[in-house]
Amino acid sequence: MRVNPERILEVGCGTGRNLLDLGRFFPGARLWGVDLSPAMLSQAKRKLAGLAERVTLVPAAYDQPLGLEAPFDLVVFSYALSMFNPGWEEALAAARGDLSPGGAMAVVDFHDSPFPTFKRWMGLNHVHLEGHLLPGLEQWFSGGRGTVRQAYGGLWSYFLFFGAKWP
């Protein structure tokens, strides 16, 4: 896996906060952000104005590879994949299609909750807490390391995942 990616994609980039951090951390990288919400992308455009020459924002659902001229070295999902219901499997397939061989997949997202009422409430916000994403990631990406951590006194858990595109 590359430790210094040249091409980075964030799926569900929202207001661009992570892209801004990624741009600072990897000053030579080109950045792409895809999001379904024009309002979020408008905020991202303002936030990323200082990196405008390195950033491309794409208003779209991420259900197929972007099909650009070159693949990405890193694809990032940050609290977005759990909202793709249905559609998370298509998003993972798209990410595999967009990643270069050996390219890295980095994900942080909601995992599960032992409280059915909390799960239903999160579902109203389009977040599914069923523990289904981490096994899917481990199936689609090799060398994946998933770690589950508790949040807010065990009300819910989240996971961190880092893996690579296998051939």
Buried (B, 14 or more C-beta within 10 A) or exposed (E): BEEEBBBBBBBBBBBBBBBBEBBEEBEEBBBBBBBBBEEBBBBBBEBBEEBEEBBEBBEEBBEEBBEEEEBBBBBBBBBBBBBBEEBBBBBBBBBBEBBBEBBBBBBBBBBBBEBEEBBEEBEEEEBBBEBBBBEBBBEBBEEBEBEEEEEEEEEBBBBBBBBBBEE
